[in-house]
Every structure is written in structure tokens, then in C-alpha cells.
Amino acid sequence: MPKYTPKTLYEMYSQGFSGCLYEPEHMEKFMGELKYAYFSDADRSIRGSGKGKLSVPFRSVLRFDKLVYEERQTTGDCFVKGTQILMSDGSIKNIEDIKVGDEVITHKSRPKRVYELINKLPSEKEINHIYINKYKKTLSTTNDHKLLVFSDNGYEWIETRHLKEGDLLVLPKQDISNMDDLKLDLSKYISDLDYSSTESTIRVKNSKNTLPKFIKLSTDLMWLFGLYSAEGGIDGKNKERITFNLHIKETHLRDRIVYLLKEIFNAECTILNRLNNNVCCVRCCNIVVSRLFSYFVCGNQWSKSINREIINSSKYHKLSFLRGWSDGDGSVTTLRRRKLVGVSVSKTLIQNISEILISLQIQHTITNRKPRKQSKEAHQIDLYGDQVYKIYPELSILTKKQAKQNKLTCSLGLLAPITKIIKETYNNNVYCINVEEDHSFIANGIISHNCVSHGTRNAVDLTRAIEIHVNHEREAWIARGATEPIYGSRGHGGQGMSCSRAAEFVSNLGGFLVRKNYEGVIDLSKYNSSIGSRWGSIGVPEEVKKLAQKHQIKTVSNIRTVEEARDALANGYGINVCSGYGFSRTRDNKGIAKPSGSWGHSMAWTACDDTGKEPLFLVQNSWGKWNDGGHPDWGKIPDGSFLITSDVAAGMLRGGGSFAFSAFDGFPLQKLPNYGFDYL
């Protein structure tokens, strides 16, 4: 793992790296299991005990270990700029343009809110380019980012560094919206033109044709859009005419086009047969119709693309569009083995068609077709067997021999085998987002995972230091706490941890270990971030858990108010706070740091001064000497720490991720030692 300086850690978090995650489902479960869910439930006698006092319990920690706060965390998972994320409305956004509060589609095909942004340099200076040739997809991500992989064992989130050729990534099926009853207001598409309208009709100035003002987005209209994407174009002096270019023998398509344009728009068509070229041109000279078609399918034959309103439409609308496109650009082979081949010179159009097919869980393959005698280079989509019948169900009863289909599907969508992975040195910024509840999103069409232990360790160290100091048992200290088992219990291989999981480990699932060599089990004498990172994927080993369970925190309770935090610290109970607050690198002459930016971070609160106009809290960061500035009148504070005002403290506590730790059953009153000296 790379080694970070205090400066690089500050820059990473300032740019959006998240060290603490929000897991509401786990938080609710954990709180339900606590004997004293809230600090105020534990012992009423402690209420108000810190009022008007200067409480500096961190000095007990420094009595036993003057360098405890110099240990820095090393911690990072992201995508390159330009990675496309599927939003809840079906639109696409580059990952670097997403804002907090935006909603994305998760692996469960439901919208969830983005609550955090990450923008940083890649920690390992390396990017993996993942290629899926079958669907012509690529994804570029850091070594530690997790993607959803399907195998005989089911679904599993796996770090990119552990992926290999042939692994099956998941391309999700989608049914974002239902557009069965959607009506289109045709005036929307001609707002720049001079026109007149009634409640039900519309007519452009100098035009002889009156059209219905509202039309239904029907499956017939979607078929027309599909055929237009294959065979249509816009021409005329003012781009007022649409033309379908068909083969002279495709009279069934010609007749249906004429009928539907009349039926839907009350628009007349003309037919021009070019016998020398075996071409039949169906033309509709109506600027309202041409505007509508060019809105839903834009570009010329080389650059055609499909509006996302079509890609996000309902199942039967998309099937009708695909059928129209296939009727124009596709061909279906013999009765013996069904195969649908669709060809276009527009790469974007083929990618859009593929996206629709994936959303409907229809398997296919994309290939590049080399130039031929009478045709230029093109892009091709192939469907086989029962996949063809999803578009042309009537053909299934005509097929003499059913084709055997390789079922690369799962409950979430299609399975896409990795063709190759290429590693590249990368020094530019990378980006990620954190998503509420599901902790996943869709990146370049592939299901991806999202992107605290030091804060919990520092809070627990304070609690046990007070107990040891009060009881005059210096030899019981041994060493500072080890963070690797705590961080290893986070439940995933990516970066970041929720405070509720950290609290659960030290009080229930595991416990607390110190910086020493546990011979025959694990050497924790020196901080090693790779241990905690690795255990996140595989879990903390059972033998390590058993050692930790011998030293569990007896009581963990949620802190909700400034007064509760003040009283906890006045009695020597350490507090760990997860929040989105960031702070300035410079303290004022009283040791106070102002809020600055947003960090997804976990930090310990280690002292409280309630002797002035408002309570001030000492926050201990885990980045070493990352800041500087003044100190309070009552003495010097440790490197990396700073004071915060009560209003800032209240804001941090409102996030809900704050816990106090006790070595007792509850939080009994406890007299702190006499700090008539300076350990700094």
C-alpha cells in the first residue's frame, strides 16, 4: 500500500475521498441490539456532570504513549474522468459532473441518492482498462474498485485487481419508466416557428396541413421511429421533409408508413420509385412531423443516435422500436437456425440499439464489418435463436429446429465475459460517488460498487487510558490500540467504513487489540494498512477475532447532543464521530479550526472546555501533523488536533454516526485524574 503524507491525506479528503460510509440498514440493526441505544438511556446520574468544567482526558493517553496520535492512516477506489453513470431519470452523466443529492440507478434497479463525492489522485498510480468485446464495452477503474461478478457461487463484489479474463460482469436490465399513456404535445417541437393552435389542433403559418396538437406515444409510432432510424432522413430547403428509402419490393413497409403517417398525424405522403436503383422513396412534407422525428432520432446516416426517451421507454415501446429498426436495417436468416443480423454505418446508433437490447435482457453480439464491394465499413449486431423470437415471436412456431443458446443471463440482467484487462500507469484525478442504502451504481453500463477505524481506535484508547490511569495500573496499558482488525471488519473490500460497524466490532463481534506481535496469529506491532484492506474482502480471521473478544468494550451508546458529548468526556468516555464536516488546516490563536469543505471522515473527540460562553470540543484527526496554529489558554494540544465550537459540534452530531465507549455496564460517574502537569 502507498504511504501518505499528512498533506496528501488532507488533499484526498478535501477532493472527496470518503473514509466513513453511511449504512442506514446496518445502523438501525446495530442500534436495535444495544442495551443502551442512546447515551441518555444508560445512567441519568451523569447528566450535567460536565457543565462548567475543563475536561482533558486525552492527557491520560499521552501519559502512556506520547506518540500515539502520530500514527497516520493510509487509505482509496474510483473511475477515470468521463465514466458514464446512469441517473434515476434514465439520463447519462459523466461521473465528474454528478452532484450530492443527484439520484442514480443502483444494482437493484431503483433510484437512490448520492450523498458523497470523491475526487482524488489514484493511490496506487495505476488504472485497469477492462474490455468486453461481446458488447463493445470498456471500463477504466483503480485496482481497489469492486465490480459485481457472477459465478457458480452466485453474486460477489470483487476488486478489480483480482479480476481475470473470462470473469462474468453484470449488465443490468432496466425498466425505468412506463410510457404507455404518454401524450406528446407537438407544439414543443416547433416553438421557434410561427404557428397557430386550438385546444386540439396545430398548424404552422403558410402550411395547408392541420395536425392534431397531441398524439399518443404508441407502439405504432415507435415502430415508425425505429424504421426511420434505419431508413429515414430529413431533407428539403428548411428541413421540412422526411424521407424513407426502401427497396422497391418492400411494398408492405411502404404501405404501412403511408397509413400510419395519415392515421397518427393526418399527414399526406408521396411515393417516388427510382427503378434504376430499385429504390422506393416515401416522402412526407410536413415540418411538424420532421421536427418530431429528428428530435427522437437525430443525425444523418453516419451519425444517427436515439433520444434517451426511447431508450428509457417501456418494454413494449422498445420492442416496437427494435422491430422497426430491424425491418429496415436487419435481416432474418433461414428456418433452420434463426439469426437476426442488423447493420448500420453509425457506431452510435448500434451502441444505442445494444443498450435497448441489454435493458430488455436480450443477448447479442456487436462486431465491426469490414468494407465490401458496394458498402463501406459498418457495425453489426447479431441475435441468435430464441433471442430473435423476443422481437419476432411469430417466427418461433415456424422454426423447424430450435437453436441451442448459451444462456449468459442472470436475475439482474446479462452476463458479460471479460475479454482482456490492460493495466496502465495513471497520474490524473479519479472520481467516485457514494450512494445511500444500496451502495452501488451503473458505470458504463456495468454494475459497480461504491467507493474509520482510526477514529474508533483513538476513542477507545481514551476510554481505556482513563480506566488504567484512575486505577494506577500503568502496566496494563501495554501499547496503543491496533486499527487493522477494526477496519478489517467493514464488510467489503473497498475503502471506507461506517461508524456503526466499527462500534459493533469493538463491542460485540470482535473486540480490541493493541500494537504488539501476537505470536503465531498476527503481528500488529507496526501499522500495516494492507492487513485491514485485505481483511475487508475476506473477513477478520477467526483466531484474530477470538483474541480481540477477550478485550471487548462493554457499552456503546449513540451520542446525539452537545451536552451528552460534554458529560461523556467529563467522565473519561471517548467519543468517535463520523460526519461530512471538513476543516481548515490552520487553527486560530485559541486553537479553533473553522469548517472548510466536506470530508467523509471519522475522528475522535478527546476533550471539552465548558468554562467559557459555549462548550468547545477537541477533535483528534488521524493524519499526523496535517495542520498548525494556536493553542487554547489551558495548554498545548496534540499535533493534528483542533478545537470546534458548539454549533459545529451539534451539526456533526446530527449526522447520527457518533458513539461513546465505556468499559463498564453503562456510563457511571468517574472522577478524572488531576492533570496538574503537561505531557506535551
N, C-alpha and C positions, 0 to 999 in steps of 0.2 A: 504493500500500500504506500502511496506517496506520503511524504511528510509535509505538513502545512506549517507555515509561519503564522503568528498572530495576525499579520497584515492580510495574508491570503484568506484566512478564515473569515475575517471581517468582510472582505470583498465578496466572498462566496455568498454569505448570508445576506449582505446588502443587495446582491443581484438576484436574490430569490431562492437560494438553496434552502431546503426545509430539513431541519434536524428533528422536528417533532411533528407527528401526524395527528389528525383528529379522527377518532374511530367511535362514532356515537353508539353503535350497537354494542361494542365491547365495553364502553364506558357505562352504559345502562346495566349490562350484565354484572360488571365488577361492583358497581355501587350497590346492586341488589344483594350481593354476597357479603358485604361488610357488616360487622357487628355494629359499628358506629359510622354510618354513611357520611354524616356531617360532623364537623368538629364540635358544634354546639350540642350534639347528642351525647357526647362522651362523658363530660363532667362539668356540671354547672358551676362548681366552686372556682373554676379557673377564669370565669368571665370577669373582665375588668381588671385582672391581676397585673396587666402590663401598663395600665393607664398612668401617664406622667413619668414613666421610667426610661432610663437608658439601658437597653439590654443588648449586650455584645457577646453572645455565646460563641461566635466564631473564634474567639480568643482561646477557648479550650482546645479547639482543633489545633491551633498554631502552637499551643504548649507542647503537643506531642509530635507535630510534624510541620516545621516552618515552611517547607517547600510544597505542601500538599496542593496548593492552588496553581502551581506552575505546570502541572501535567496538562497537556493540550489534547483535545480530541482531534482525530484525523478522520475525515469523513467525506460519495457523491452521486445520479443516473438520468440521462437526458437524450434528446434528439437534436439533429442539426437544424439550422435555420431553414425554413421553407417546408418542413414536415407538415402535412395537411391533416387537420383534425376535423372530425365530423361533429357538427353542432346539433343541438336539440331540434332546430327548425329544418334540419336537412342541408343547411348551407355548409360550406367548407371555409375554414380559417387557417392561415399559417400559424403555427404554434407560437411564434414570437409576437403575434398580434392579439392573442387571447387576453382578456381582462378578468380580474377577480369578479365574480358574480355571473359571468357567462355560464351557459349550460351546455354540456356536451352529452353525446350518447355514450353509454357505457357498454360493457360486455353483456349486460343483461337487457340490452335494447331499450333502455329507459333513460330519460333525461336526468342529469344530476349536476349540481352547481360546482363550479371551480372555486375553491376557497384559497388557493395559494399558487403563486407563480415562481418558477425557478429560471434564473438566467445567470450562467456562470461559465468559467473555463472548465474543460473536462479534466477531472482529477488525474486520469492516467494518460492524458495526451494521446488517446487512441480512439478511433471510430471503427465500427464494424458495418460494412455495406452488405446487407442481406438481399439476395436476389431470388425471386420466384419467377422462373421463366414461363411456367404454365399460364400465369395470369399477367405477365409482364409488369410485375410489381417490384419495387425496391424500398428498403427502409434502412436508414443510417442511424445508428444508436451507439451509446457508450457501452463499455464492457459489462457494467453492472445493471443495465436496464433489463427488466423482466418482460417477457412476452408469453402469451398463453400458448401452450403446446399440448397436442392431443396424442395419446399413445394407448397401448393396450391397458394401461393402468388408469385411463381417464384423463382429465384435465390437470395440468400442472403449470404453475408460473415458474419459468426458468430464465436465469440470467443469460444475456446474450453471449457472454464468454463461454458458456457451456453448450451452446447450440452447435449442431453439426449438419452437414448435408443430409437431406432426407427427412429431417425432423418436420413434423406437420404443424404449421401455424394455422390460426383460425381466422377466416374471413367471415364476418358476421352477416347473417341475413337481416333484413330490415323491413319494417312496415311502419314507417314514421307517422304517416298521416293517411286519412281516408278522404278521398276527394270525389266520392261517388255523386254527391249532390252539389258540387261546386258550380257556381254560375260565373261566367266571365262577362265583365262589363266592357264592351268593345270600345267605348269612348276612352278608356285608359290607354289604348294603343295609338290613338290619333290626337292626343292632347295638343300637339303643335300645329294641327291643321284647323282650318275654318270649317266648322260643321254645325248642323242644327239637329236637335233631338227632341223627342217626346218621352213620355214615361216608358214607352215600349219600342220605339224605333230610333234610327240614327241615319243621317245622310250627310255626306261630305259635300261642300259647296261645289257647284257645277257638275255634280255627279247625277246620273239618271237613276241610279240604284238606291233604293231604300232598304236598309238591313234591320233585322231585329237588334235592339240595343243590348239585350242579354242573351247569351247562349249557354247551354249546359256543356260542361266538360265531359262529354260522353265517350264511351268506348269507340264509337264510330269516328269521332273527331280525333281521338288518339291514334286510330289506325291511319287516318289521313296524315297526321303529323309524322308517323313512322314511315309511311311511303314517301312523304316529302323529304325526309332525311336521307332517303336512298336515291330518289329520282327527281327531286324538285329543285327549283331555283327561282330567284327573283330577277326580273328584268324590266325593261321599259324605261322611258325617259326619267320618270320620277319614282322608279322602283315600285310601280303600282301594279305589276302583273306577276302572278306566279305561274310557273310552267312545270308540268310533269313530262319528262321524256321517257316514253315507254317503247318496248319493242312493238312492231306493227301487229304482231299476233296476240298481244296481251289485251285483247278486247274486253275481257272480264274486269281488268283493272281500270281501263278507260271508262267503261260504263258506270262502275261504282263511284269513281271520282266525280263524274258529272252529276250523278244522282245525289251524292252526299253534299256537294257544294250548293246545290239547289235546295236540298232539304234543310240544311243547317243555316245557311246564310242568305237564302233567296238570291244566290248569285248565279249568273249565266256563264257557260263555258263555250269556247270554240275549239275545234279539233283541226289540226294540221297534220296531214300524212306526208312524210318525206320518203317516198317509195324507194328512191335510190339508196337510202341509208337504212331502210327497214325501221324507221323511227316514226312513232305517233306522238305528237305534241298535244297535250291537253292544257289549254290556257284559260286563266280566269283573270280578267282585267278589272280588279277592284282593290283600291289601295287599303281599305279596311282589312280585307282578307289577307293581303300581302303583309301588312304590318303585324297581324296576329301570328302568321306562320313564321315570319322572321324573328319574332320575339321568342317563340318556343324552340325553334331550330335556326340558329344563326350561322353566318359564314357561307363561303362558297364550297364547291365540291372538295377542295383541298383542305379547307379549314373548318368544316362543319362541326358544330358542337350542340349538345342538347341542354336546354334550360333545366335547372335543378328541380323545378316544379314538376317536370315529367319524371325525373329520377326518384323523386320523393312521393309520387302519387301512389294510389292503392294498387293492390295486386292485379286486379283485372284491367285497370288502365294501362299498367306497364306491359302486361301480356298482349294487349291490343296494339300498343306501340311497337313491340317487338315483332308482332306478326306483320304489321305494315312495312316495317324496315326489311324483314326477311322476304316479303313478297316482291320487294324491289331489288335489294342487293343480294338476296340469298338464293340458294337452290337446294332442293332436297333430292338425295340420290335414290337408287332403285329400291324395290320392295324387299330385296333380300337382306340388306342391312341398312337401316336408316341412318343417314348422315346429313346434317344441315351445314352448309358452308356459306358464310356471309363475308363479303369483301367490300372494302372501301379504301380510297386513297387518303382519306382523312384519318390520321392517327388518333386525334382527339375523339372523333365520333366512335371509333372502335373501343376506346377506353371507356366512353360513356355507356355504350351498349354492354360492355363487360360488367360495369358497375351495376346496371339494372339486372343482369343475369345473376350476379352474386347476391343481390338483395332478395332475389326470388329462390335462391339456393339451387340454381341451375348450373351444373358443371359444364365447362367448356375449356377450350384451349385457344390462346392467341399466338399467331405466327406471323412472320413477315414474308410476303410473297415477292419473289424476285421479278423484275420486268420480263414481259413476254413479247412476242412479235407485235401484237396490236394493243398492248396495255403496258402501263408504267408500273413502277414498284407500288405495292399495295399492302394493306394489312388485313389479316384474315381471322375469322372466328369459326371454330368447328365445334359442333354439338353431335353427340352420338346416341343412338338407341333411345331409351326412354326419356332422355333429356329433350329430344326433339318433340316428343309427344306432349310435353308441357306447354309447347307453343302451338302444335298442331295435333290436338288429342284425337281427331278423327282418323289420323293415319295409323293409329295403334291397331285398329281392327283389320287393317289391310296388310299388315306386315306378316309375311309367311314365317320368318324366323326371328325371334327376339334376340337382339344383340346383348352380349354379356357386358355389363357396365362396371367399371372399377368404382366402387362407392366411396369416394373421398368426401364424405359428408359427416356431420355430427349434429347434435341437437342445437348448437349455436349457429351453424352455417356450413360453409365449405372448408375443407382441409387443403392447405396449400403446401406442397413439399418444397423445402429449401433447396435451391439448385446449387448455390455456392455462397460462401461468405469471404469477403476480402477485407483485410484489416489495413488501416491507413493511419499514419501519424496525423494528428489534428490539433491545431492550436487556437482555433476560433471558439467563440462562445457557443454553448449548447443550452437547450431550453427544455423545460418540462412543466407540468401542471399537476396539482393535487386536486382530487375530485372527492367530494363528500360521499360517504357511505360505501359505494361500490369500488372506489379507488382504482378505476380503470377508464380507458377511453379508446377511441379508434384512431390510429395513426397510419396514414397512407393506406387505409382500408384494412389494417391488421389490428387485432385486439392486443392492447398494451396495458401494462400496469402503471400505477403512479410512480411517481418518484417519492437520545435524551438521557442517554444513560449517565452522562457526567453530572447533570443537574441532580438526578436522584441520588447518585453516589455522594455528592457534596452535602446534600440534605441529611442523608443517613449518617454520614461521618460526624456531622454536627451533633445529632441526637446521641450517638454512642459516646462521643467525646465528653459530653456533659455528664452522662451517667458515670463514666470512668473517673472523671475529674472530681465529681461530687463524692464518690466513694473512695477516693485516694488510692486507686488501683492502676497506677501508671503502666505496669507491666501488661495489663490487659489490652492495651492499645495495639501492640504488635506492629501495625503498619496502616497506611491509608487504605481505603476500600478499592476493590478492583471493579472496573466498569464492564469488562468483557462479558461476564455471564448475564448482566442486566441487559445490555444491548443485544446479546445473542438470543434473548427471549422475545424479540419483537414480532416474530411470526412470519417474516418474509425476508427475501434476500436483497431487497433494495435498501436505499438509505432512509433514515428517519424512523422514529418510534413514538408511539403515543405514551403520554404520562401514565395513563391508566394501566397499560401493560407493564411498565417499569415498576409501578407500585404493587401490582399483583405479584410480580416475580419475587420481590424482596420480602413480601409478607405472606405468601401462600405457596406458589408453585415452586419457588426456589428459596432464596434467602440472600445472605450477604457473605462474600469472601473478601479477603484482604490481599494486598500486594505481597505475595510470597510464593515460593515454589511448593506446590502440593505434590510431593514426590510420588511418581507412579501414576498421577492423574493429569495434572496440568501445571505448567509453570506460569504463574501470573505475577512474578516478581517485577517485571517491566511491562509497561503499557504496550500492547500489540493490537492495533485496530483490526488486523486481518482475522484475528480469532473471533471477535464479535461479529464481524461481517460474514464470516463463513458459517457460524452457528445460526445466523438468521435464516439461512436456507434449510439447514438440516436439523435445527433444534439444539438446545444445550444438552450435551451428553448426560446420561442418567447419573454417572458417577460424580460429575460436577454438581448436578442438582442435589444429590444426597449430601455432599459436603456443605453446600450452601444452606440446606434445610436445617442444619444444626444451629444456624445463627439467623433466625428469622426476626423481622420486625413484628411486634405483637399487635400494634394498632396502626391502621392507616385511615385517615379521615379527610374528606374534602373540605378545603378552606374556601369560604365564599365572601368574607368581608375583611376590610382593613382591620377592624377590631379583633376578629378571630386570629388573623396573622400576627398582630401585635402581641396578644396574650400567649400564643404558642411560642413565639421567640423569647418572651419574658420568662418562660419556664424551661427553655432549652430544647424545644422540639423543632427540628429542622423542617423547612418547607421547600418543596420543589414546585416550580410554576412553569407550565407550558403556555406560551402565548405567541401572538403575532407581532409584538412590540419590538422595534429596533431602537438603538440608542446612539448618541453621538460618541465619538472617540475621545472627546475632551470633557473632563469634569470642570465645574466652576470652582471658585475658591472655597466653597463649602463641601466639595466632593460630590455635588449633584450633577447627573447627566440628563440632558433633555432627550425626549423621544425623537428618533430620526429614522425614517424608513420603516420597513417591515421585515422582521426575522421570524421564521418558523422555528422556534428555539426553546430549549428547556434550560432554566437557570435556577440555582438555589438562592433562597433568601436567608441570610445568616445573622442579621442584627436589626434592631428597631430603636429609633430615638424618638420618644414621645414627650420630650421635655420642652418642646417649643410650641409654636402655633398649630402645628399639624404633625402627625407621625411621619417619619422618614424611614425608609427601609433600605438595608444594604443588600445589593444584588451581587452574587459572585458568578462571573462568567467562567467558561471552561476553555478559553483560548490563550491562556498565558497572559503576557503583558501586551495587550492589544490597545490599551488606552492610557491616558495620563491626565494630570491636572491636580487640582487642590484636594485637601483633606478636611474633614469636619473638625470642629474645635476640640472634640473629646479624644482625638488621636488619629494616627495614621491607619489607613485601610489597606487591605492586601492588593497586590498587583492584579489587574483585570477586574476589580470590583468597582462599584459606583453606587451612589445613593439615588433613590427615586422619591418623588413627592407622593402624598396620599392619593391624589386624584389619578395619577398614573398607576399606582398600585391597585386602586379599585378597578380601573379599566382592564388590567392584566388578569385580575381575579375573575372578572365577569366572563372570561372565556371558558371557565368551568374546569380547566385542567390543572388544578392546584391541590397538592396533598401534603399534609403534615404527618410526621412519623414519630412513633413512640415505642420505647422498649417495654412499656407497661400495658396493662389492660386499661385502656383509656388514656387520658391526659391529666394525671393528678398534678396538683401544685408541687413545684420543685424549686428550691432556692438555688440560684446560680452562685458559682464561686465568687470570691472577692477579687476582681480584676484590678488590683492596685499596682499594676506593672504593665510594661509594654513588651509584647513578644515580637514586635516588628523591628 
